[in-house]
Amino acid sequence: MRSTQFSDDRYFTPTGFERSVTLYQTPLDLSFVQTAIDGTSRHASFPVSKSGSRYQTLIDVIQVVTDDEQAYWFYVTDPDNALSLLSWVRICNYEYAVEYHLSSFETSPTPEGGVARLGLIGAGTQWMLLHEHNPCNDFKIEFHGSVAMCRAVTELLHGE
């Protein structure tokens, strides 16, 4: 991950990309479980994959658009939204349970209610898929990259 993703005040901000596009966003209650029980979340608008998962559809599209570039998962927390801490970085294996890392939002929540981010960044640092969990606010997934890559991801997900 590029060191420019962390500003001088140690706060994580996606930088160095031509464009970003929000692929999914939903209101979020205090927790994912409460959101599911209360029914406040909304389904992603992209189609269900052969495996029966909308999330897998998203990952499949990322693989196609990025030409299956080697990528790395990372998890960043912002305790009390005062600074960003990089918790871990792991190599991505697209063939093995890519949804597994989503559990980090629940198993390793940000102390003091701050924002948590799960990212997937290409080895060449030209693109990034970023999941952002903002408790009591929303959950969103954005793609950062070139104009052409953002357009391709949107078109493949939504048939535009």
C-alpha positions in Angstrom: 0.0 0.0 0.0 1.3 3.4 -0.9 2.5 5.5 2.1 0.6 8.5 0.5 -2.6 6.8 1.6 -1.8 8.1 5.1 -1.6 11.8 5.4 0.9 13.7 7.6 -1.6 13.6 10.5 -1.7 9.8 10.2 -5.3 9.7 8.8 -6.1 7.3 6.0 -7.5 8.9 2.8 -7.6 7.3 -0.7 -5.3 9.4 -2.8 -3.6 9.1 -6.2 -6.6 7.8 -8.2 -8.2 9.5 -11.1 -11.7 8.7 -10.1 -13.8 6.9 -7.6 -17.3 5.4 -7.8 -19.6 4.3 -5.1 -20.8 0.7 -5.9 -23.0 0.1 -2.9 -24.2 2.1 0.1 -26.8 1.3 2.8 -27.9 2.8 6.0 -26.4 1.2 9.1 -27.8 0.9 12.6 -25.5 0.4 15.6 -24.5 -3.1 14.3 -24.7 -5.2 11.2 -26.9 -7.7 13.1 -29.3 -4.9 14.3 -29.4 -3.6 10.7 -30.4 -7.0 9.5 -33.0 -7.6 12.2 -34.5 -4.1 11.8 -34.5 -4.4 8.0 -32.9 -1.0 7.4 -30.2 -2.3 5.0 -30.8 -2.6 1.3 -29.6 -5.3 -1.2 -26.9 -4.5 -3.7 -28.3 -3.8 -7.1 -25.9 -6.0 -9.0 -26.8 -9.5 -10.0 -26.3 -12.7 -8.0 -23.3 -14.9 -9.2 -23.4 -18.6 -9.9 -22.4 -19.1 -6.3 -25.5 -17.3 -5.2 -23.7 -14.2 -3.8 -23.9 -10.6 -4.9 -20.6 -10.0 -3.2 -18.9 -12.7 -5.3 -20.3 -11.0 -8.4 -18.5 -7.8 -7.2 -15.2 -9.6 -6.7 -15.5 -11.4 -10.1 -16.0 -8.0 -11.8 -12.9 -6.6 -10.0 -10.9 -9.6 -11.2 -12.0 -9.1 -14.8 -11.4 -5.3 -14.8 -8.0 -5.5 -13.2 -6.9 -8.4 -15.4 -6.6 -10.7 -12.3 -3.8 -8.5 -10.9 -2.3 -9.7 -7.7 -3.9 -7.8 -4.8 -3.7 -7.4 -1.1 -6.3 -7.1 1.6 -5.8 -4.5 4.4 -7.8 -3.4 7.4 -7.6 0.1 8.8 -9.4 1.4 11.9 -9.8 5.0 13.1 -10.2 4.9 16.9 -12.4 7.8 18.0 -11.8 9.1 14.4 -8.6 10.7 15.7 -6.0 8.8 13.6 -5.8 5.7 11.4 -4.2 2.4 12.4 -3.2 -0.2 9.9 -4.3 -3.5 11.6 -3.1 -6.0 9.0 -2.2 -6.7 5.3 -2.8 -10.1 3.7 -2.3 -11.5 0.2 -5.5 -12.0 -1.8 -6.4 -15.4 -3.0 -9.4 -15.0 -5.3 -10.1 -18.7 -5.2 -10.5 -18.9 -1.4 -13.5 -17.4 0.5 -13.0 -13.7 -0.5 -16.0 -12.7 1.7 -14.1 -14.0 4.8 -12.4 -10.6 5.4 -15.8 -8.9 5.8 -16.1 -10.4 9.2 -13.3 -8.1 10.4 -15.9 -5.3 10.8 -17.5 -7.5 13.6 -14.5 -9.4 15.0 -12.2 -6.4 15.1 -14.4 -3.3 15.4 -12.8 0.1 15.8 -12.4 1.1 19.4 -14.5 4.0 20.5 -16.9 3.8 17.6 -14.7 5.1 14.8 -14.7 4.3 11.1 -13.2 1.0 9.9 -12.1 0.3 6.3 -11.4 -3.0 4.6 -9.5 -2.5 1.3 -8.3 -4.6 -1.6 -5.5 -2.9 -3.5 -3.7 -4.0 -6.6 0.0 -4.7 -6.4 0.6 -1.9 -8.9 -1.4 0.5 -6.6 -3.4 1.7 -9.6 -6.8 0.6 -8.2 -8.4 -0.1 -4.8 -11.8 -1.5 -3.7 -12.6 0.1 -0.4 -15.3 -1.0 2.1 -16.1 1.6 4.8 -18.1 0.9 8.0 -19.2 4.0 9.8 -21.2 2.9 12.8 -24.7 4.4 13.2 -24.3 6.0 9.8 -23.7 3.8 6.7 -21.7 1.1 5.0 -20.4 1.7 1.6 -18.2 0.1 -1.0 -16.2 2.3 -3.5 -13.9 1.5 -6.3 -10.9 3.9 -6.9 -8.9 3.8 -10.1 -8.7 5.2 -13.6 -11.7 6.7 -15.3 -11.7 3.7 -17.7 -11.5 1.2 -14.8 -14.3 2.9 -12.9 -16.5 2.9 -16.0 -15.8 -0.8 -16.7 -16.6 -1.8 -13.1 -19.9 0.1 -13.2 -20.9 -1.2 -16.6 -20.2 -4.9 -15.7 -22.0 -4.6 -12.4 -25.0 -2.7 -13.6 -25.1 -3.5 -17.3 -24.9 0.2 -18.2 
